[in-house]
Amino acid sequence: MTHTYNISGMTCNGCVSKAKSELLKLGEVTEAHVQLVNPQATITMQKHIPLNVLQQALSKAGNYKITEHAEPDHTHHNGISDNNPLSWFNTYKPLIIIGAYITGITFLIEITSSAFNWHSWMQNFMAAFFLVFSFFKLLDLRGFADSYSTYDIIAKTWKGWGYFYPFIELALGLGYLLRLNPLVINGLAFAVMSLSIIGVVQSVFSNRKIKCACLGSVFKLPMSTVTY
């Protein structure tokens, strides 16, 4: 079973690490995801653990207080209530608009050239894709890292990966834009995105209600088959 709790008192990533460490020491806890932005802990346990037991564990880490999530069964982590959900379009509007911009602009670039070249269009599309998505992540690097560590297989164990990842996307975008060695750039892009997909697929199939970090912490997109 998985439950979400609010945690107060955390002020830095060190607090997050200590809180997570103490929670994982509880025998019935199999997984714990603690985030600093909108301080919460999503805890997977073999059987229900009383709140006072969780509080005792957190008290060993610092002056933190854990409380039940305000609406654990009705509110998604993206702030959308199940009782009054947004429409599909309004939920994914930022992603749709950004995708349309990238597709449209790169098509216009090719249309205005002497001859439309599909290979050139794809390189421009990939360049714009990585540059735009890295831009939104870099707007709030810590927020992205916190969100990313809740589901990415590498960031779960090494949070530094979340701080490093946007710069990899930036480098790939510049690589496509500058027409660097396509074999190397395509290989790196495939490897990086394949690693990212693993955590996303696990989250989608486990029906975990978490925020997708594909656009950083600027937009609150739910993890789903659309964002995947």
Order of alpha helices (4+ residues) and beta strands (2+ residues): beta-alpha-beta-beta-alpha-beta-alpha-alpha-alpha-alpha-alpha-beta-beta
